[in-house]
Amino acid sequence: MSDPRLRVTAPEPTPDPSDTLRLPKVRQRTGLGRSTIYRLIAQGQFPCAVQLTPRAVGWHKADIDAWLAARPRAAQ
């Protein structure tokens, strides 16, 4: 039987800072205002922010891109 104290785990990948968007960039990419973003989060219709520091949040770029791709396109 192996000793559980000797179990080797892979280190967690460090997130790439360029993959995290702060609120101004999220607003620019989505065209939504701050209040609308937080209202949609509360309704479960927008990706949740991730805590970056005790006073700062951001969004994963991939989550925002996926949300944008799932949005219906307006007729032109």
HURARA-V165662 format. One record per backbone hydrogen bond with DSSP energy under -1.0 kcal/mol. NH is the residue of the N-H (numbers start at 0). CO is the residue of the C=O. If there is no record, write none. Layout:
[[NH	CO] [NH	CO]]
This chain:
[[5	2] [6	3] [18	15] [19	16] [20	58] [25	21] [26	22] [27	23] [28	24] [29	25] [30	26] [36	32] [37	33] [38	34] [39	35] [40	36] [41	37] [42	38] [43	40] [44	39] [49	57] [51	55] [52	55] [55	52] [57	49] [58	20] [60	18] [63	59] [64	60] [65	61] [66	62] [67	63] [68	64] [69	65]]
